[in-house]
Amino acid sequence: MFIAFSEKRIVVAKLLEGTKEREEARFILQNSFRDHLSADWHEIEAWAKDLEARYEGPFEYKPGEVFWDMNNTRSDHYFVLDGLVAEVWRSANDESFIYAFVGGGEYCTNEFQYLLGEPSCSRFEVIQPTRVLILRQEEELQVRQSASPWEQLSFKVGRAILKKRRERLRLLSGDRKTHLLRIFEKYPGAQAWTTKEQLASYLGVSRATVYRIMDGLGLFASKEVL
């Protein structure tokens, strides 16, 4: 009887822990909505709570796992709570390279399918342990078809994504050392979890160049040595 009672307490404790994690995750998501739509928040708060309730999770992904792969035709919307994910593209020469990183507080979706109706030409690969909330495409379609601020939110998020892409192009045309420092500052997990191959793929330089840059900066937290 004592063993059964102890096991029941463990189950209850896990349920409470899971409930607390979900509440914290949804609080982070709500704050993100508020940041993007602060000007009209008092008018759309009820709508935002309904939208938040449509997200599933949080789900945990391990390094090496993917949100979606090349040729995927779904367009679920992901909100990253914490962690780091790489957006991997395939070049005209069929070579893979990291186009961008996505970290805590940022959104991502299969833009090829969502905007163009085409299979994905990229995959989102997890770099460090990552937690996400997911808005399934079926739920997103219902929200989009209703009279709601969804288009406004999508525009704000899309503009943030576009700004990040333009910033990457600007930084890559300049000093790689400065760009690397900006990445480590924006995504703290990048320094500890990325390999030199991944950083080289992102910066468009050789692995040896990444090593020289990090050696010159006194940074040795990357997962590999030369």
N, C-alpha and C positions, 0 to 999 in steps of 0.2 A: 504494500500500500504506500509506503514511504517513497519507493522508487517511482511509482506511478504519479504520485503527487509532485515529485521533483521534476519529472519529465513534463508535466503539465505546466509547471512554473516556467520552465525553459521555453516552451512553445508560446506562452503568453508574453514572455519577455521579448522574444523574437518578433512577435506581431506588433508589440508596442514600438520596438525599434524601427520596424518597417514603416509604421504609421508616421513616426517622427521624421524619418528620412523623406517620405513623400511630401509631408507638409513643408519641410525646409526647401525641397526642390521646387515646389509650386510657388513658394514665396519668392524665390529667386526669379522664376519665370514672370510672375506678376510685376516685380520691380523692373524687369526688362520691358514689359508692355508700357509701364508708366514712363520709363525713360524716353521711349519712342513717341508716346502719345500724350505727353504731360500737359500740353495746352488744353486738351479736351477731356482730361481724365475724369473730372466730376460728372461728365455727361455719359461716359462710356464704361464706367467702372463695372456695372452689372454685366455688360457685354464681355468685358475682359475676363471676368470670373467664369462666365460660360465657356469662353474659348480655352481658358486654362484647364477647365475640367475635361475638355476633349483630348488633351495630351495624355499619352500613356507613359508609364514608367515611374521612377527612373530605372533605366536599364544600364548595366555595366558592361563595358567592352574591354577586352584585354589587348595588349600590344600585338599587332599582326592581324587582328580581326578587321573586318570592313563594315562600314555602314551600308555601302552598295558597291558593286563592281562594274567594270566596263560592260556596256550593252544592256545594263539594267533599264527596265521600262517603268519602274515605279517612281513616284515623286513625293514620297513621304517627307515631311518637314522635321528637321532635327534641331533641338535646342541643346547646346552643350553646356552642362552645368559646371564641369571641371574636367581637366585632362587636356590632351592635345591630339589632333588628327591632321593628317597630311592629305591634301588634294593632289592626287597623282594623275598626270595627263600622259598621253602617248603622242610622240612627235610624228612628223611625216615620215621619218626614217624608222618608225615602229620602235622607238626607244622611249622608255618611261622616264619621266622627270617630275619632281615635286613643284607644282605651280604655286601653292599657297598652304599656309597652316590655318587651322581653325581651333580656337581655344575657348575657355570658359566665358559664358555670357554671349556667345556668338551663335548665329543660325546658319544652317546649310540645307540645301535640297538638291536633287538631281535637276540642275538648271536646264539641261538639254531636253529632258522630257517635259518639265514644267513650262518652259518658255517656247520650245520649238516643236514639241511632240515627237522628239527623236530619242533613240536609245542613248544612254550615257556614253560619253567619250572620256570619262574620268572615273576614278574610284576614290573613295574616302577611306584611308587606311589609318588605323589607330596607332599612335606613337607611344603614348603612355596610358596607363589605366584611365578610362574615361567614362563619365556618367552622362546620360542624355535623357531628355524627354522627347517623345515622338508624337507628332500630329499625323495620323495616317491620311493618305491622299483622299480617301472616301469622306473623312471628316472635314478636311480642308475644302473639298468641293461643296459640301453643304454650307459651310461658312461663307464661301465665296458667292454662292448663289442667293444668299439671303441679304437683306438690306442691313449692312453692318459696316463698321470701320475697317474691315479686313484689307481692302485695297489700300487704304491709307497706311496701315501697318506694313503691308507688303512693300509699298513704295519706300518707306523709311528704312526697312531692313535691306531692301535691294540697293538703295543708295549707299548704305554703309558698306555693303559687299563691293559695289563698284568702286567706291573710294579706296578700299583696301587694295583692289587690283591695280588701280592707277598708281597708288603709292608704291606698290611693288615695282612697277615698271620704272618709276622715277628713281627709286633707290638702286635698282640693278644697273642703271646707267651711270651711277656714281661709284663711290668707294665701297667695296665689299665689306671692309672691316666695320664701317659705320652701319651698314645694313645688318650685319650679323649681330652687332650690339643691340640694335633696335628690336630684332627678333627675340633675343634673350630677355630684353626688358619687358616686352609685351607678353611673351609666353615663357614664364619662368621654367616650365617643364622642358622646354626645348634644349636647354643646356645640359640637363641631366639625362634625358632620354633619347635624344637623336644620336645617330651614328654619324661619322664623318662622311660616309657615302650619301646619307640623306641630306646633310647640310650642303655638300658639294652639288647634289642634284638640284637643290633649291636655288643656290647662288649661281649655278651655271659655271662652276670652276672645277678644278681637279681636287681630288682628295688631299693631295700634298699641299695645295694652296690653302685649304681649310686648316690643315695642321699648322702651317706657318702662321696664319692669322691668329689662331687660338694660342699658339705658343708665344707669339708676340704680345698677346693680351694677358698672358698668364692664366688662361682658362684651360683646365684639364678635366672638366666634369663630364665630357662626352663619354659615351658608353665604350668607346674603343680607343686604342692607341694606334699610332701609325705602324 
